[in-house]
Amino acid sequence: MKNFKALPNLVDLRNSLPKARNYGPRNKKISTRVWHHSLTLSHLTGSDAASFAKYHIEANGWPGVAYAIVIEPKNVIDTPDGKRARIVWAHDFDRRTYHAGNANDYSLGICVAGDYRNERLPDYVKATIDELQAALEADEVGYEDKSHHEMPGYSWKACCVFDYKATFKFLDHKAPVTAVPGFYTIQEGDTFWNIANNLEGIEVADLIAANPTVDYKNLKIGQIIKLGQAKGAAVKEEVKQVSAPAPRVELKEGQSVTLSTSASKYATGESIPASVKGRKYTVLQVKSDRVLLKEILSWVKKTDVAAKAKATKEYVQLPKSAATWRTYRTNVQPIAENSDWSLTPQRFGGLEYEVLGKPMSNVVTINTSKGKRNIYVAPSTGAKIIKK
């Protein structure tokens, strides 16, 4: 790998990037160099190898960063040939990192930090890409180059979206990005977080709602889940829950109940006249299978009366001692570098929001002036969840 190691803008961070454990070894020789982009704007603080590593560990539960090589456009290095983007060597090439599912064993993952659906590749980054590819080719690290969306099972992934003709001259740019499929087969390293990441209109909560029998914390290779069909599933589930019949509540003396219009006989066997059905009554006494209604002094079956359950909702209270409170878009992992806007509880003497959902442990969804947002509410933060 003399050509790769000789790149003047190469930085070896294999032993210093965040790591939870080691990736397993490959069982096959590298045949394909797979190119990704991070889908994070290149100038942001979190658009670098270290941030990707932290995200992949905390959000996806992976051993470390998914790519063996990361190009960082925000970190510019002066070389004898001019300005170039920093190239981070993240893993030994014999490690099977999680970047292309079932193709991990024979492919090398390379990521160019940036979201090139909305950004233009600067010339110095294009030069960096071309020189890196040429070095890997000269060192015989693989014999072909492909975009992530050209790998088996990923034709729907908008990754990488580069101007192939101007930049990736060595890639077959004829393969189009296809529509998101209705179903998806789980591949190595997949989580609901990385599957939903930056998919238009599909969030983790949708995948969970659309796949109720799937243990999303323990996905298995080969498992089939609803993907395209999951769009909006979380909202539909909320509507379904709201429109579901009210749960039967325990009846107590003094409680107000309504006698069903479908009730036919009193508990003592006599027919119930239509004039008393559908009206509200007060429970005078309660027995195992019947209640005595005060206004008509008659016993009726418990199954023929309904008591309105006391509506309760959950609210999160943010303490007034907190000057700021980070919020997160609902399609990103709630870690510090992904926060782009904060609440200010201290300014208002504390804040309270209705809890709209709980996408993961210690995280709730609330409605803010910027729309639905997730916030971290572990007990250690001082936040409180109440019902009322």
C-alpha positions as CSV (number, residue, x, y, z in Angstrom):
1,M,0.0,0.0,0.0
2,K,2.9,2.3,-0.7
3,N,1.0,4.7,-2.9
4,F,-1.9,5.0,-0.4
5,K,0.5,5.6,2.5
6,A,2.5,8.2,0.4
7,L,-0.5,10.5,0.0
8,P,0.6,13.8,1.6
9,N,-2.8,14.6,3.0
10,L,-3.3,11.2,4.6
11,V,-3.7,11.1,8.5
12,D,-3.6,7.8,10.3
13,L,-6.3,7.8,13.0
14,R,-6.8,4.1,13.3
15,N,-5.8,4.0,17.0
16,S,-7.3,7.3,18.1
17,L,-10.9,7.4,16.7
18,P,-13.7,6.5,19.1
19,K,-14.2,2.7,19.2
20,A,-16.5,0.4,21.1
21,R,-14.8,-2.8,20.0
22,N,-13.0,-4.1,17.0
23,Y,-14.7,-5.0,13.8
24,G,-14.3,-8.7,12.7
25,P,-11.8,-9.8,10.1
26,R,-12.7,-10.2,6.4
27,N,-13.2,-13.6,4.9
28,K,-12.8,-12.4,1.4
29,K,-10.3,-10.3,-0.6
30,I,-11.4,-6.7,-1.4
31,S,-12.8,-6.5,-4.9
32,T,-14.9,-3.3,-4.7
33,R,-14.2,0.2,-3.5
34,V,-17.6,1.6,-2.4
35,W,-18.1,5.4,-2.3
36,H,-20.4,7.1,0.1
37,H,-21.2,10.6,1.1
38,S,-22.2,11.4,4.7
39,L,-25.5,13.3,4.0
40,T,-24.2,16.0,6.5
41,L,-23.2,19.4,5.2
42,S,-19.5,19.4,4.8
43,H,-18.7,22.5,6.8
44,L,-20.6,21.4,10.0
45,T,-18.7,20.5,13.2
46,G,-20.0,16.9,13.0
47,S,-18.8,16.3,9.4
48,D,-15.6,14.4,10.2
49,A,-14.4,10.9,10.9
50,A,-14.5,11.3,14.7
51,S,-18.1,12.5,14.8
52,F,-19.2,9.7,12.4
53,A,-17.5,7.2,14.7
54,K,-19.4,8.5,17.7
55,Y,-22.7,8.5,15.9
56,H,-22.2,5.0,14.5
57,I,-21.4,3.7,18.0
58,E,-24.1,5.5,19.9
59,A,-26.9,5.5,17.4
60,N,-26.3,2.2,15.6
61,G,-24.5,0.1,18.2
62,W,-21.6,-0.5,15.7
63,P,-18.0,-1.2,16.8
64,G,-16.8,2.1,15.3
65,V,-17.0,4.3,12.2
66,A,-18.4,2.4,9.2
67,Y,-15.8,3.5,6.7
68,A,-12.2,2.5,6.3
69,I,-11.4,5.9,4.8
70,V,-13.0,9.3,5.3
71,I,-12.4,12.4,3.3
72,E,-12.9,15.6,5.3
73,P,-13.5,18.7,3.0
74,K,-13.6,21.1,6.0
75,N,-10.0,20.1,6.9
76,V,-7.8,21.6,4.2
77,I,-4.2,20.5,3.9
78,D,-1.5,22.3,1.8
79,T,0.4,19.7,-0.4
80,P,3.1,20.1,-3.1
81,D,0.2,19.9,-5.6
82,G,-1.9,22.5,-3.9
83,K,-4.8,22.4,-1.4
84,R,-6.4,19.0,-0.7
85,A,-9.0,17.7,1.7
86,R,-7.7,15.6,4.7
87,I,-7.9,11.9,4.2
88,V,-8.5,9.9,7.4
89,W,-7.3,6.3,7.6
90,A,-9.9,4.9,10.0
91,H,-9.5,1.1,10.0
92,D,-7.1,-1.5,8.7
93,F,-8.3,-2.7,5.4
94,D,-8.6,-6.3,6.6
95,R,-11.5,-5.3,8.9
96,R,-15.1,-6.0,7.8
97,T,-16.7,-2.7,8.6
98,Y,-20.5,-2.0,8.4
99,H,-21.0,0.2,5.3
100,A,-22.6,-1.9,2.6
101,G,-24.6,-4.7,4.2
102,N,-24.0,-8.1,2.8
103,A,-21.2,-6.7,0.6
104,N,-19.1,-5.7,3.7
105,D,-16.9,-8.8,3.4
106,Y,-15.5,-7.9,-0.1
107,S,-15.8,-4.2,-0.2
108,L,-13.9,-1.2,1.2
109,G,-16.0,1.7,2.5
110,I,-14.9,5.2,1.5
111,C,-16.9,8.3,2.7
112,V,-16.7,11.8,1.4
113,A,-18.1,14.1,4.2
114,G,-20.9,16.3,2.8
115,D,-24.4,16.2,1.4
116,Y,-24.0,16.4,-2.3
117,R,-27.7,16.5,-3.0
118,N,-27.4,20.1,-2.0
119,E,-23.7,21.0,-2.1
120,R,-21.2,21.3,-4.9
121,L,-17.9,19.5,-4.7
122,P,-15.0,22.0,-4.6
123,D,-12.2,21.4,-7.0
124,Y,-9.7,20.5,-4.2
125,V,-12.1,17.8,-3.0
126,K,-12.4,16.4,-6.5
127,A,-8.6,16.3,-6.8
128,T,-8.4,14.5,-3.4
129,I,-10.9,11.9,-4.6
130,D,-9.1,11.2,-7.9
131,E,-5.7,10.9,-6.2
132,L,-7.0,8.6,-3.5
133,Q,-8.7,6.3,-6.1
134,A,-5.6,6.3,-8.2
135,A,-3.4,5.3,-5.2
136,L,-5.8,2.5,-4.2
137,E,-6.0,1.2,-7.8
138,A,-2.2,1.3,-8.0
139,D,-1.9,-0.7,-4.8
140,E,-4.4,-3.2,-6.1
141,V,-6.9,-2.6,-3.2
142,G,-9.9,-3.8,-5.1
143,Y,-10.4,-3.8,-8.9
144,E,-13.6,-1.8,-9.3
145,D,-15.4,1.3,-7.9
146,K,-19.1,1.6,-7.2
147,S,-21.4,4.0,-5.5
148,H,-23.3,2.8,-2.4
149,H,-26.6,2.8,-4.3
150,E,-25.1,0.3,-6.8
151,M,-24.5,-2.3,-4.2
152,P,-27.0,-5.2,-3.8
153,G,-30.1,-4.1,-1.9
154,Y,-29.3,-0.4,-1.9
155,S,-30.6,0.9,-5.3
156,W,-33.0,3.2,-3.4
157,K,-30.3,4.9,-1.3
158,A,-29.5,8.4,-2.4
159,C,-25.8,7.7,-1.8
160,C,-23.6,8.7,-3.2
161,V,-25.1,11.6,-5.3
162,F,-22.0,13.0,-7.0
163,D,-21.5,14.5,-10.4
164,Y,-19.9,11.4,-11.7
165,K,-18.8,12.8,-15.1
166,A,-16.9,15.6,-13.5
167,T,-15.7,13.9,-10.4
168,F,-15.9,10.1,-10.3
169,K,-14.7,9.5,-13.8
170,F,-13.9,5.9,-12.8
171,L,-17.5,5.1,-11.7
172,D,-20.3,3.7,-13.8
173,H,-22.7,6.6,-13.4
174,K,-25.4,5.0,-15.5
175,A,-27.1,3.2,-12.6
176,P,-30.0,5.5,-11.4
177,V,-31.3,5.7,-7.9
178,T,-34.6,3.8,-7.8
179,A,-37.7,4.4,-5.7
180,V,-37.7,3.2,-2.1
181,P,-39.0,-0.4,-2.2
182,G,-42.1,-1.4,-0.2
183,F,-40.1,-4.1,1.6
184,Y,-36.4,-4.3,2.5
185,T,-34.2,-7.3,3.5
186,I,-32.0,-6.6,6.6
187,Q,-28.3,-6.8,5.9
188,E,-25.2,-6.9,8.1
189,G,-25.0,-3.9,10.4
190,D,-28.5,-2.6,9.7
191,T,-30.5,-0.7,12.3
192,F,-33.7,1.2,12.0
193,W,-31.7,4.4,12.6
194,N,-29.4,3.9,9.6
195,I,-32.1,2.6,7.4
196,A,-34.4,5.6,8.0
197,N,-31.5,8.1,7.9
198,N,-32.4,10.9,5.5
199,L,-35.2,9.0,3.8
200,E,-37.9,11.5,2.8
201,G,-41.0,11.0,4.8
202,I,-39.9,7.9,6.7
203,E,-38.7,8.1,10.3
204,V,-37.6,5.5,12.9
205,A,-41.0,5.8,14.5
206,D,-42.7,4.9,11.2
207,L,-40.5,1.7,10.9
208,I,-41.3,0.7,14.4
209,A,-45.1,1.2,13.9
210,A,-45.1,-0.5,10.5
211,N,-43.2,-3.5,11.8
212,P,-44.8,-4.3,15.2
213,T,-43.6,-7.9,15.3
214,V,-40.0,-7.0,14.6
215,D,-37.6,-6.5,17.5
216,Y,-35.8,-3.4,16.2
217,K,-33.2,-3.7,18.8
218,N,-32.2,-7.2,17.6
219,L,-32.5,-7.2,13.8
220,K,-31.5,-10.4,12.0
221,I,-29.8,-10.7,8.6
222,G,-32.3,-11.8,6.0
223,Q,-35.3,-10.5,8.0
224,I,-37.8,-8.7,5.8
225,I,-39.4,-5.4,7.0
226,K,-41.8,-2.9,5.5
227,L,-39.8,0.1,4.2
228,G,-41.7,2.2,1.6
229,Q,-45.0,1.0,3.1
230,A,-43.9,2.4,6.5
231,K,-44.3,6.0,5.4
232,G,-46.6,7.8,7.8
233,A,-47.2,4.6,9.8
234,A,-46.5,6.3,13.2
235,V,-49.2,8.9,12.5
236,K,-51.7,6.3,11.5
237,E,-50.9,4.4,14.7
238,E,-51.6,7.5,16.8
239,V,-54.9,8.0,15.0
240,K,-55.8,4.4,15.6
241,Q,-55.0,4.7,19.3
242,V,-57.1,7.9,19.7
243,S,-60.1,6.4,17.9
244,A,-59.9,3.1,19.8
245,P,-62.7,2.4,22.3
246,A,-62.1,3.8,25.7
247,P,-60.8,1.2,28.2
248,R,-63.3,-0.2,30.7
249,V,-62.7,1.4,34.1
250,E,-63.4,0.1,37.5
251,L,-66.8,1.1,38.7
252,K,-67.1,2.8,42.1
253,E,-70.0,4.1,44.3
254,G,-70.9,7.7,43.5
255,Q,-69.5,7.4,39.9
256,S,-71.5,8.7,37.0
257,V,-72.3,6.1,34.3
258,T,-74.3,5.8,31.1
259,L,-76.7,3.0,30.6
260,S,-76.2,1.5,27.1
261,T,-78.9,1.9,24.5
262,S,-78.4,-1.8,23.6
263,A,-79.1,-3.0,27.2
264,S,-82.1,-5.3,27.1
265,K,-82.7,-6.6,30.6
266,Y,-82.1,-5.6,34.2
267,A,-79.8,-7.8,36.2
268,T,-83.0,-9.2,37.8
269,G,-84.4,-10.3,34.5
270,E,-87.0,-7.7,33.7
271,S,-87.0,-5.8,30.4
272,I,-85.5,-2.3,30.4
273,P,-87.8,0.3,28.9
274,A,-86.4,2.4,26.1
275,S,-87.1,5.6,28.1
276,V,-84.3,4.8,30.6
277,K,-81.6,3.8,28.1
278,G,-78.9,6.1,27.0
279,R,-79.2,8.2,30.1
280,K,-76.6,9.1,32.8
281,Y,-77.1,7.6,36.4
282,T,-75.2,7.6,39.7
283,V,-73.8,4.3,41.0
284,L,-75.3,3.6,44.4
285,Q,-73.9,0.1,45.1
286,V,-71.4,-2.2,43.3
287,K,-71.4,-6.0,43.2
288,S,-69.3,-8.5,41.3
289,D,-71.4,-8.4,38.1
290,R,-73.9,-5.6,38.6
291,V,-74.4,-2.1,39.8
292,L,-77.4,-0.4,41.5
293,L,-78.4,2.9,39.8
294,K,-79.6,5.5,42.2
295,E,-82.1,7.4,40.1
296,I,-84.1,4.4,39.1
297,L,-83.2,2.1,42.0
298,S,-82.6,-0.8,39.7
299,W,-79.8,-3.3,39.3
300,V,-78.1,-3.5,35.9
301,K,-75.3,-5.6,34.5
302,K,-71.9,-4.0,34.6
303,T,-71.5,-4.8,31.0
304,D,-74.4,-2.5,30.2
305,V,-73.0,0.6,31.7
306,A,-70.0,2.7,30.7
307,A,-68.0,5.2,32.7
308,K,-65.9,7.7,31.0
309,A,-62.2,7.1,31.8
310,K,-60.4,10.1,33.1
311,A,-58.3,11.4,30.3
312,T,-54.7,11.6,31.1
313,K,-51.8,12.9,29.1
314,E,-48.1,12.9,29.7
315,Y,-46.2,16.1,29.9
316,V,-42.5,16.8,30.2
317,Q,-41.4,19.6,32.5
318,L,-38.0,21.3,31.8
319,P,-36.5,23.0,34.9
320,K,-36.1,26.7,35.1
321,S,-32.4,26.1,36.1
322,A,-31.6,25.1,32.6
323,A,-30.4,28.0,30.5
324,T,-30.7,26.0,27.3
325,W,-32.1,22.6,26.2
326,R,-31.0,20.9,23.0
327,T,-33.6,19.8,20.5
328,Y,-33.1,17.4,17.6
329,R,-34.9,16.8,14.3
330,T,-36.9,13.6,14.5
331,N,-34.8,11.8,11.9
332,V,-31.4,12.2,13.6
333,Q,-29.9,10.5,16.6
334,P,-30.2,12.8,19.7
335,I,-26.5,13.5,20.4
336,A,-25.0,16.9,20.9
337,E,-23.5,17.4,17.5
338,N,-26.9,16.8,15.8
339,S,-28.6,19.6,17.7
340,D,-29.3,22.6,15.6
341,W,-31.7,24.6,17.9
342,S,-32.2,24.9,21.7
343,L,-35.1,25.7,24.0
344,T,-34.5,28.3,26.8
345,P,-36.4,27.0,29.9
346,Q,-34.6,29.5,32.3
347,R,-35.9,32.5,30.3
348,F,-39.5,31.4,30.9
349,G,-39.2,30.1,34.4
350,G,-39.3,26.5,33.2
351,L,-41.1,25.0,30.2
352,E,-43.8,22.3,29.8
353,Y,-44.7,20.3,26.7
354,E,-47.2,17.5,26.0
355,V,-45.4,14.3,25.2
356,L,-46.3,13.3,21.6
357,G,-44.2,10.1,21.5
358,K,-41.3,8.2,23.0
359,P,-39.1,7.1,20.0
360,M,-36.4,5.6,22.3
361,S,-35.4,5.4,26.0
362,N,-35.1,8.8,27.7
363,V,-36.1,10.6,24.5
364,V,-39.5,12.3,23.9
365,T,-41.1,14.0,21.0
366,I,-42.7,17.4,21.6
367,N,-44.3,20.1,19.4
368,T,-42.3,23.4,19.3
369,S,-42.3,26.6,17.3
370,K,-40.1,24.7,14.8
371,G,-42.4,21.7,14.6
372,K,-42.0,18.3,16.1
373,R,-38.6,17.9,17.9
374,N,-37.0,15.2,20.0
375,I,-35.4,16.1,23.4
376,Y,-33.3,14.0,25.8
377,V,-35.0,13.7,29.2
378,A,-33.0,11.2,31.3
379,P,-33.6,11.7,35.1
380,S,-30.1,13.1,35.4
381,T,-31.1,16.1,33.2
382,G,-33.6,17.3,35.8
383,A,-36.6,16.9,33.4
384,K,-39.8,15.4,34.8
385,I,-42.5,13.4,33.1
386,I,-45.9,14.0,34.7
387,K,-49.5,12.9,33.9
388,K,-52.6,15.1,34.1
